[in-house]
Amino acid sequence: MSRADQRAQTRQRILDAARARFEQDGFEGASVREIAQEAGVAAGTVIMHFDGKAELLHAALFEELERALDEALAPRAEGSPFVDALDAVGERMFAAYTARPTLSRVLLKESLFAPAPWAERFVGQHQRVHAWIQAQGADTLPQDALALFGVAWLSFFTYALLAWAQGAHPSPVGLLSRLSRQHLAAAQTGAQTAPTTGPSAPWRQGELG
């Protein structure tokens, strides 16, 4: 095994241990020493890979969300309704959070003020979803209207996610589905009656991001 492979395996063991400790003890209760012990490495090795608990926290959930997005953002099956495919994306994204509720709730709070490069990386995940919506929903709305709908969907997802984190809604996935379906129907009606103007790629232009 190469040194690069060994380093990657060590990093993964540290992340797995961090997820377990954060989920069990919370962010404040977990310590780098305990994470290192669970990973079978020295505390100094953890610091070599991650600059403290905050970076461990961001990396731990970011990589799980990346895997969830890789699975969720599959091409839409031919003939399947766009709204059904969008619901499936929301369900898979929610599953990544609900699989580790304590870790996810802590990260939701911490990520609001995440430092570079994590802030940019989390925005990049939103950009991936937005790009998927524009590509897979191209037959549902004019491109400009679809770009705006993509921003709205991400806003609905964030709202539903916060509702879940606060225990404020019994079915956040269902809430997301209803909000997105209602908004899409309204956007389709509007697109039939008036031309839509606005940025075709709001995330890239930075006007709505």
FIPAKE-38328 format. One record per residue (C-alpha): residue in one letter; x, y, z. Coordinates in pm, 1 decimal, padded with zeros to 6 digits, m for minus. Each point is the difference from the previous one (the first is absolute). Example, Ala and Ser with C-alpha at 12.3 -4.5 7.8 and 13.67 -1.06 7.14 Angstrom:
<gudos>
(A (01230.0 m00450.0 00780.0))
(S (00137.0 00344.0 m00066.0))
</gudos>
This chain:
<gudos>
(M (00000.0 00000.0 00000.0))
(S (00135.8 00341.8 m00095.0))
(R (00052.0 00281.1 00251.4))
(A (m00280.8 00193.1 m00166.3))
(D (m00237.1 m00295.1 00046.9))
(Q (00104.1 m00037.5 00363.5))
(R (m00057.1 00370.5 00059.7))
(A (m00344.0 m00018.6 m00162.6))
(Q (m00096.0 m00299.7 00214.5))
(T (00116.0 00174.7 00316.3))
(R (m00197.0 00310.4 m00093.5))
(Q (m00312.1 m00210.0 m00057.1))
(R (00037.3 m00176.4 00336.7))
(I (00028.5 00338.1 00170.1))
(L (m00312.9 00126.8 m00175.5))
(D (m00195.4 m00314.2 00089.2))
(A (00107.1 00034.0 00362.6))
(A (m00087.6 00370.2 00002.4))
(R (m00350.5 m00070.7 m00132.7))
(A (m00054.6 m00260.8 00269.4))
(R (00127.3 00221.9 00283.0))
(F (m00186.0 00310.5 m00115.8))
(E (m00320.4 m00200.0 m00033.8))
(Q (00041.2 m00156.5 00344.3))
(D (00150.1 00289.1 00199.1))
(G (m00089.0 00310.1 m00201.5))
(F (00248.5 00252.2 m00131.3))
(E (00086.7 00151.8 00337.0))
(G (00019.7 m00334.8 00177.2))
(A (00227.6 m00173.5 m00248.5))
(S (00375.4 00045.7 00027.5))
(V (00280.6 m00040.6 m00250.3))
(R (00163.7 m00248.2 00237.0))
(E (m00311.6 m00220.2 00009.2))
(I (m00035.5 00020.3 m00377.4))
(A (00363.6 m00100.8 m00040.8))
(Q (m00041.5 m00289.9 00242.0))
(E (m00304.0 m00130.7 m00187.0))
(A (00183.5 00032.7 m00331.5))
(G (00304.3 m00181.6 00138.4))
(V (00240.8 00287.7 m00059.5))
(A (00181.6 00261.3 00206.2))
(A (m00164.8 00336.0 00065.3))
(G (00280.9 00163.8 m00194.8))
(T (m00094.4 m00207.0 m00303.6))
(V (m00352.4 00140.7 00012.6))
(I (00138.9 00354.1 00003.5))
(M (00226.1 m00083.9 m00294.5))
(H (m00311.4 m00080.6 m00204.5))
(F (m00249.3 00249.4 00143.0))
(D (00053.1 00335.4 00166.8))
(G (m00212.7 m00065.5 00306.3))
(K (m00355.8 m00109.1 00078.0))
(A (m00175.0 00259.7 m00214.9))
(E (00173.3 m00119.6 m00314.9))
(L (m00069.7 m00359.5 00097.4))
(L (m00367.7 00085.9 00037.5))
(H (m00023.4 00168.3 m00339.7))
(A (00192.6 m00276.9 m00175.7))
(A (m00200.1 m00275.4 00169.9))
(L (m00338.5 00107.6 m00132.9))
(F (00122.0 00161.6 m00321.9))
(E (00131.7 m00331.8 m00129.2))
(E (m00320.9 m00181.8 00093.5))
(L (m00200.8 00266.1 m00183.0))
(E (00227.8 m00036.9 m00301.9))
(R (m00072.7 m00372.1 m00011.9))
(A (m00371.8 00066.8 00037.3))
(L (00011.5 00251.0 m00285.9))
(D (00191.9 m00243.3 m00219.7))
(E (m00287.5 m00245.5 00043.7))
(A (m00283.0 00253.4 m00005.3))
(L (00099.4 00201.3 m00305.5))
(A (m00040.8 m00281.5 m00247.9))
(P (m00142.4 00074.9 m00345.1))
(R (m00377.3 00007.5 00000.4))
(A (m00153.1 m00320.2 m00129.8))
(E (m00149.9 00040.2 m00344.8))
(G (m00369.5 00081.0 00025.0))
(S (00001.7 00056.5 00375.5))
(P (m00155.8 00324.7 00127.1))
(F (00251.5 00265.1 00099.7))
(V (m00175.7 00059.5 00333.4))
(D (00035.1 m00368.2 00091.7))
(A (00371.6 00006.5 m00078.0))
(L (00032.4 00317.7 00205.3))
(D (m00179.6 m00161.9 00293.2))
(A (00247.7 m00289.0 m00016.4))
(V (00291.6 00244.8 00016.4))
(G (m00150.8 00163.3 00307.3))
(E (m00059.2 m00335.1 00170.0))
(R (00359.0 m00115.6 m00054.7))
(M (00144.3 00330.3 00117.7))
(F (m00215.9 m00010.1 00312.1))
(A (00106.7 m00357.6 00067.0))
(A (00362.6 00112.5 00024.2))
(Y (m00093.8 00242.3 00276.8))
(T (m00244.9 m00219.0 00189.1))
(A (00243.6 m00293.1 00005.8))
(R (00207.0 00200.4 00250.9))
(P (m00243.1 00242.8 00164.0))
(T (00227.0 00132.5 00275.6))
(L (00292.2 00056.2 m00235.3))
(S (m00227.3 00160.3 m00258.1))
(R (m00162.3 00241.3 00243.7))
(V (00338.6 00115.7 00126.5))
(L (00129.4 00048.2 m00351.7))
(L (m00307.8 00196.9 m00105.0))
(K (00083.8 00250.5 00271.3))
(E (00373.3 00003.5 m00065.0))
(S (m00023.7 00013.0 m00379.7))
(L (m00183.5 00334.1 00005.9))
(F (00335.8 00157.4 00079.5))
(A (00232.1 m00262.2 m00145.0))
(P (00344.0 00136.5 m00089.1))
(A (00171.5 m00048.0 m00332.9))
(P (00029.6 m00240.0 m00169.0))
(W (m00306.1 m00168.0 00152.9))
(A (m00241.5 00284.2 m00073.1))
(E (00088.7 m00021.0 m00368.3))
(R (m00024.8 m00379.3 00002.4))
(F (m00349.6 00000.3 00149.1))
(V (m00106.9 00264.1 m00253.7))
(G (00147.2 m00226.6 m00266.1))
(Q (m00235.6 m00278.1 00110.0))
(H (m00295.0 00234.5 m00049.4))
(Q (00137.0 00088.0 m00342.3))
(R (00006.4 m00368.4 m00091.7))
(V (m00368.1 m00034.8 00085.9))
(H (m00086.4 00319.3 m00186.5))
(A (00184.2 m00120.5 m00310.4))
(W (m00186.0 m00333.5 00018.1))
(I (m00335.0 00181.1 00017.8))
(Q (00086.2 00206.4 m00306.6))
(A (00113.8 m00305.2 m00194.9))
(Q (m00272.2 m00246.2 00101.1))
(G (m00290.2 00245.8 m00000.3))
(A (00073.8 00155.6 m00336.7))
(D (m00331.8 m00123.9 m00142.1))
(T (m00208.8 00148.8 00281.2))
(L (00076.5 00374.1 m00008.4))
(P (00186.2 00257.8 m00206.8))
(Q (00363.8 00007.9 00106.5))
(D (m00017.3 00332.4 00184.5))
(A (m00309.1 m00104.4 00194.5))
(L (00156.2 m00339.0 00073.3))
(A (00312.7 00167.2 00137.9))
(L (m00213.6 00202.6 00239.3))
(F (m00201.0 m00308.8 00094.1))
(G (00327.4 m00174.2 00085.6))
(V (00087.2 00275.0 00245.8))
(A (m00351.8 m00022.8 00147.4))
(W (00031.1 m00378.3 00040.9))
(L (00327.0 00036.9 00188.3))
(S (m00167.6 00257.9 00224.5))
(F (m00287.8 m00241.5 00064.0))
(F (00248.2 m00276.9 00079.0))
(T (00181.6 00219.2 00251.1))
(Y (m00330.1 00100.4 00162.0))
(A (m00113.3 m00363.4 00026.1))
(L (00340.5 m00102.6 00135.7))
(L (m00017.7 00263.7 00273.1))
(A (m00356.1 m00109.6 00079.7))
(W (00131.4 m00354.9 00044.5))
(A (00293.7 00114.4 00214.7))
(Q (m00233.3 00194.8 00228.9))
(G (m00265.7 m00271.9 00010.9))
(A (m00247.8 00252.0 m00137.7))
(H (m00159.3 m00215.6 m00270.8))
(P (m00099.8 m00368.0 00005.5))
(S (00085.0 m00062.5 m00367.2))
(P (00268.2 00234.4 m00136.7))
(V (00047.4 m00208.6 m00314.9))
(G (m00371.9 00024.6 m00071.5))
(L (00013.6 00373.0 00071.0))
(L (00281.7 00040.8 m00251.8))
(S (m00195.6 m00195.8 m00259.9))
(R (m00314.7 00208.1 00043.3))
(L (00185.8 00330.6 m00011.0))
(S (00198.3 m00092.4 m00309.5))
(R (m00300.5 m00142.6 m00186.4))
(Q (m00212.5 00306.8 00073.4))
(H (00276.8 00236.0 m00103.4))
(L (00073.3 m00193.3 m00319.2))
(A (m00368.5 m00000.1 m00097.4))
(A (m00019.0 00375.7 00057.8))
(A (00318.3 00054.8 m00199.2))
(Q (m00135.7 m00207.0 m00288.5))
(T (m00321.6 00203.5 m00000.1))
(G (00198.3 00322.4 00003.1))
(A (00225.6 m00118.2 m00280.0))
(Q (m00304.8 m00062.6 m00218.3))
(T (m00140.4 00349.2 00049.7))
(A (00304.9 00227.4 00005.5))
(P (00365.1 m00003.3 m00103.6))
(T (00243.8 m00067.5 00282.1))
(T (00303.0 00223.1 00034.6))
(G (00294.5 m00027.9 00230.2))
(P (00335.9 m00170.0 00027.7))
(S (00021.3 m00339.3 m00166.3))
(A (00261.3 m00120.6 00247.2))
(P (m00048.5 00187.4 00329.4))
(W (00250.3 m00209.9 00191.1))
(R (00281.7 00078.4 m00241.4))
(Q (m00088.2 00366.4 m00028.0))
(G (m00022.3 00035.6 00376.0))
(E (m00322.9 00199.6 m00013.8))
(L (m00211.4 m00241.4 00201.7))
(G (00258.6 m00217.5 00172.9))
</gudos>
